[in-house]
């Protein structure tokens, strides 16, 4: 049985450029393994089935790697020649969540660890993006539909509403080909999008919304500029207030794009006040 005479050390991530020489010296600490420890255990699934080929990793209490092994056909593993000390044990395998860590306090001799249980990952796909109009401004409060195409039929599987900055994020649990569309009485998508998702998909899909003929009486838009330099101000906060008998009522909020443009769509007949400001960030 082989023994490690020195404690394992590892380098930081080394960035190597073409024809460059990188020198990394090590200073190893000799370890006392006069009374080495042996760690035995087994990895099983949540249905109590032994799992083969699972990587079992032992770390020091400072999370430095010490030793790792693959489980046998019966799910068992053994870690040899472990010096006394405090350790953390993990198990990981593709298709399963990382195991709950097990803390071990080793002194000498043989240790039998309770079964490590791995739980299957729930397969999902994620799609995200921004919905903008023809002026390249974000469109909030739109409903984006994701319909799965099966046997030439489209079945709605998920819908999500865009945030104030036009962003959306959706998680899909069924895989295959989807058609993506916008559901709104005042907007339609420029072109329906067809996407194919599978387990682990992480897809950015930006959409363009076009106003329909049903758009209400008007829109309010403009550009925010610096009064001295006349330069466009991106990221300015623009608020739309409706003037009523009771006073001002906030009805919408948006932010300017990089060109300083803002846009309020489907504004009903009435009197309005627009306010613009730039908020200083804490780190500025």
C-alpha positions as CSV (number, residue, x, y, z in Angstrom):
1,X,0.0,0.0,0.0
2,X,1.5,3.3,-1.1
3,X,1.8,6.3,1.3
4,X,2.0,10.0,0.7
5,X,5.0,11.3,2.6
6,X,4.1,14.9,2.1
7,X,0.8,16.8,2.3
8,X,-0.6,17.6,-1.1
9,X,-0.3,21.2,-2.2
10,X,-1.6,22.8,-5.3
11,X,-0.9,26.0,-7.2
12,X,-3.1,29.0,-8.0
13,X,-4.5,29.1,-11.6
14,X,-1.5,29.8,-13.9
15,X,-2.0,31.8,-17.1
16,X,0.5,30.7,-19.7
17,X,1.1,32.8,-22.8
18,X,2.7,31.5,-26.0
19,X,6.5,30.9,-25.5
20,X,6.3,32.1,-21.9
21,X,8.0,30.3,-19.1
22,X,6.1,30.1,-15.8
23,X,8.0,29.0,-12.7
24,X,6.0,27.7,-9.7
25,X,8.0,26.3,-6.8
26,X,6.4,24.2,-4.1
27,X,7.3,23.8,-0.4
28,X,5.8,20.6,0.8
29,X,5.1,19.8,4.5
30,X,6.1,16.3,5.6
31,X,3.1,14.6,7.2
32,X,3.0,12.3,10.1
33,X,1.3,9.1,9.0
34,X,2.7,6.8,11.6
35,X,-0.9,5.9,12.4
36,X,-2.8,6.4,9.1
37,X,-6.5,6.3,8.9
38,X,-8.7,4.3,6.5
39,X,-12.1,5.7,5.5
40,X,-14.8,3.3,4.2
41,X,-18.2,4.2,2.8
42,X,-20.9,3.8,0.2
43,X,-22.8,6.2,-2.1
44,X,-26.4,5.4,-3.0
45,X,-29.2,7.2,-4.8
46,X,-32.4,8.5,-3.1
47,X,-34.0,5.2,-4.0
48,X,-31.3,3.3,-2.1
49,X,-29.6,2.0,-5.3
50,X,-25.7,1.8,-5.1
51,X,-24.1,4.2,-7.5
52,X,-20.9,3.3,-9.5
53,X,-18.4,5.8,-10.8
54,X,-19.2,8.6,-8.3
55,X,-16.3,10.8,-7.4
56,X,-15.8,10.9,-3.6
57,X,-13.6,13.8,-2.5
58,X,-11.9,14.4,0.8
59,X,-10.9,17.9,1.8
60,X,-9.1,19.4,4.8
61,X,-11.2,21.6,7.0
62,X,-9.6,24.5,5.0
63,X,-11.1,23.0,1.9
64,X,-7.8,21.9,0.4
65,X,-8.1,18.7,-1.6
66,X,-6.6,15.6,0.1
67,X,-7.7,12.6,-1.8
68,X,-10.4,11.4,-4.2
69,X,-11.7,8.0,-5.4
70,X,-14.4,6.6,-7.7
71,X,-17.0,4.3,-6.2
72,X,-17.0,0.6,-7.2
73,X,-19.9,-1.3,-8.9
74,X,-21.5,-1.7,-5.4
75,X,-21.2,2.0,-4.6
76,X,-18.4,1.5,-2.1
77,X,-15.1,3.4,-1.8
78,X,-12.0,3.5,0.4
79,X,-9.7,6.3,1.2
80,X,-6.2,5.2,2.4
81,X,-3.4,6.6,4.4
82,X,-5.2,9.7,5.7
83,X,-3.4,11.5,8.5
84,X,-5.2,12.4,11.6
85,X,-7.2,15.6,11.5
86,X,-10.5,17.2,10.6
87,X,-11.9,16.7,7.1
88,X,-14.9,17.3,4.9
89,X,-16.2,14.6,2.6
90,X,-18.2,15.2,-0.6
91,X,-19.6,13.0,-3.4
92,X,-20.5,14.3,-6.9
93,X,-21.7,12.7,-10.1
94,X,-23.2,13.9,-13.4
95,X,-26.9,14.1,-13.2
96,X,-27.0,14.4,-9.4
97,X,-26.8,17.3,-7.0
98,X,-23.6,17.8,-4.9
99,X,-23.9,15.7,-1.7
100,X,-24.5,17.2,1.7
101,X,-21.0,17.5,3.2
102,X,-19.9,15.0,5.9
103,X,-17.5,16.3,8.6
104,X,-15.0,13.7,9.8
105,X,-12.7,13.9,12.8
106,X,-10.0,11.2,12.3
107,X,-7.5,10.1,14.9
108,X,-6.2,6.7,13.8
109,X,-7.6,3.4,12.6
110,X,-10.5,2.5,10.4
111,X,-13.7,4.6,10.0
112,X,-17.0,3.6,8.5
113,X,-18.9,6.6,7.1
114,X,-22.7,6.6,6.9
115,X,-24.1,6.2,3.4
116,X,-23.8,9.3,1.2
117,X,-27.1,9.9,-0.6
118,X,-27.2,11.6,-3.9
119,X,-30.4,13.2,-5.3
120,X,-31.1,13.6,-9.0
121,X,-31.0,17.0,-10.5
122,X,-34.3,18.2,-11.9
123,X,-33.5,18.7,-15.6
124,X,-34.4,22.3,-16.7
125,X,-33.6,24.7,-19.5
126,X,-33.4,28.5,-19.1
127,X,-34.2,31.2,-21.6
128,X,-33.7,34.9,-21.0
129,X,-33.5,38.2,-22.9
130,X,-34.9,41.7,-23.4
131,X,-37.9,42.9,-25.3
132,X,-37.5,46.2,-27.1
133,X,-39.5,48.2,-29.6
134,X,-38.6,49.6,-33.0
135,X,-36.7,52.5,-31.3
136,X,-34.5,50.1,-29.4
137,X,-36.2,51.0,-26.1
138,X,-37.2,48.3,-23.6
139,X,-40.9,47.5,-23.4
140,X,-42.2,46.6,-19.9
141,X,-45.3,44.6,-18.9
142,X,-45.5,42.4,-22.0
143,X,-46.4,38.8,-21.8
144,X,-44.0,36.4,-23.6
145,X,-45.5,33.0,-24.4
146,X,-43.5,29.7,-24.8
147,X,-45.4,27.0,-26.6
148,X,-44.1,23.5,-27.1
149,X,-44.5,22.0,-30.6
150,X,-45.7,18.4,-30.5
151,X,-47.3,16.5,-33.4
152,X,-47.8,19.7,-35.3
153,X,-49.7,21.2,-32.3
154,X,-48.6,24.1,-30.1
155,X,-49.2,23.8,-26.4
156,X,-48.5,26.8,-24.1
157,X,-46.0,25.6,-21.4
158,X,-44.9,28.9,-19.8
159,X,-45.5,32.6,-19.9
160,X,-43.6,35.4,-18.3
161,X,-44.1,39.2,-18.0
162,X,-41.2,41.6,-18.9
163,X,-39.8,43.7,-16.1
164,X,-39.6,47.5,-16.1
165,X,-36.4,47.3,-18.1
166,X,-37.9,44.9,-20.7
167,X,-36.0,41.9,-19.3
168,X,-37.5,38.4,-18.9
169,X,-36.3,35.0,-17.6
170,X,-38.1,31.7,-17.9
171,X,-37.4,28.1,-16.8
172,X,-38.6,25.3,-19.1
173,X,-39.0,21.8,-17.7
174,X,-40.1,20.1,-21.0
175,X,-37.6,19.8,-23.8
176,X,-38.1,20.1,-27.6
177,X,-39.0,22.8,-30.1
178,X,-40.8,25.9,-28.9
179,X,-42.4,28.8,-30.6
180,X,-41.9,32.1,-28.8
181,X,-44.6,34.9,-29.2
182,X,-45.7,38.1,-27.5
183,X,-49.2,38.3,-26.1
184,X,-50.4,41.9,-25.8
185,X,-53.3,43.8,-27.4
186,X,-51.1,46.7,-28.3
187,X,-48.0,44.8,-29.5
188,X,-47.0,41.9,-31.7
189,X,-43.7,40.2,-32.2
190,X,-41.8,41.2,-35.4
191,X,-41.2,37.6,-36.3
192,X,-42.1,34.5,-34.3
193,X,-39.1,32.8,-32.9
194,X,-38.5,29.1,-33.0
195,X,-36.0,27.6,-30.5
196,X,-35.0,24.1,-29.5
197,X,-34.1,23.5,-25.8
198,X,-32.7,20.5,-24.0
199,X,-31.4,19.7,-20.6
200,X,-29.0,22.4,-19.4
201,X,-29.8,24.9,-22.2
202,X,-29.0,28.5,-21.2
203,X,-30.2,30.6,-24.1
204,X,-30.3,34.4,-24.6
205,X,-33.2,35.4,-26.9
206,X,-33.8,39.1,-27.4
207,X,-37.2,40.0,-29.0
208,X,-38.6,43.0,-30.9
209,X,-42.1,44.2,-30.2
210,X,-44.0,46.1,-32.9
211,X,-47.0,48.3,-32.0
212,X,-50.3,47.3,-33.5
213,X,-53.1,49.4,-34.9
214,X,-54.9,48.9,-31.6
215,X,-52.3,51.1,-29.9
216,X,-54.2,53.8,-27.8
217,X,-54.3,57.5,-28.5
218,X,-50.7,58.3,-28.1
219,X,-47.1,57.8,-27.0
220,X,-44.7,60.1,-25.1
221,X,-41.0,59.9,-25.9
222,X,-38.0,62.1,-26.0
223,X,-34.2,62.4,-25.3
224,X,-32.5,63.3,-22.0
225,X,-29.4,65.4,-22.5
226,X,-26.8,67.3,-20.4
227,X,-27.8,71.0,-20.4
228,X,-24.1,72.1,-20.8
229,X,-22.6,69.6,-23.1
230,X,-25.8,68.5,-24.9
231,X,-24.5,65.0,-24.6
232,X,-27.1,62.2,-24.3
233,X,-27.5,60.7,-20.9
234,X,-28.0,56.9,-20.7
235,X,-29.6,55.3,-17.7
236,X,-31.6,58.3,-16.7
237,X,-34.8,57.6,-14.8
238,X,-37.9,59.0,-16.5
239,X,-41.2,58.9,-14.7
240,X,-44.7,59.5,-16.3
241,X,-47.3,61.2,-14.0
242,X,-51.0,61.6,-14.9
243,X,-52.5,64.9,-13.8
244,X,-55.9,64.3,-12.1
245,X,-58.1,66.4,-9.8
246,X,-56.3,64.8,-6.8
247,X,-52.9,65.8,-8.1
248,X,-50.1,63.8,-9.7
249,X,-50.3,60.0,-10.1
250,X,-47.3,57.9,-11.1
251,X,-48.4,55.7,-14.0
252,X,-45.1,54.4,-15.6
253,X,-41.4,54.4,-15.1
254,X,-38.6,53.7,-17.5
255,X,-34.9,54.4,-18.2
256,X,-33.1,56.0,-21.1
257,X,-31.0,53.9,-23.5
258,X,-27.4,54.6,-24.4
259,X,-28.6,57.3,-26.8
260,X,-30.6,59.1,-24.0
261,X,-34.0,58.0,-25.5
262,X,-37.0,57.1,-23.5
263,X,-40.5,55.9,-24.6
264,X,-43.9,55.5,-23.0
265,X,-46.4,53.6,-25.1
266,X,-50.2,53.1,-25.2
267,X,-50.8,56.3,-23.2
268,X,-54.5,57.1,-22.9
269,X,-56.0,60.5,-23.4
270,X,-55.3,62.9,-20.6
271,X,-52.8,65.3,-19.0
272,X,-49.4,64.2,-18.1
273,X,-46.2,65.3,-16.5
274,X,-42.8,63.8,-17.3
275,X,-39.9,63.9,-14.8
276,X,-36.3,62.9,-15.5
277,X,-33.4,62.5,-13.1
278,X,-30.1,60.7,-12.8
279,X,-29.5,58.8,-9.6
280,X,-25.9,58.7,-8.3
281,X,-24.7,55.2,-7.5
282,X,-23.2,54.5,-4.1
283,X,-19.8,53.8,-5.6
284,X,-19.6,57.0,-7.6
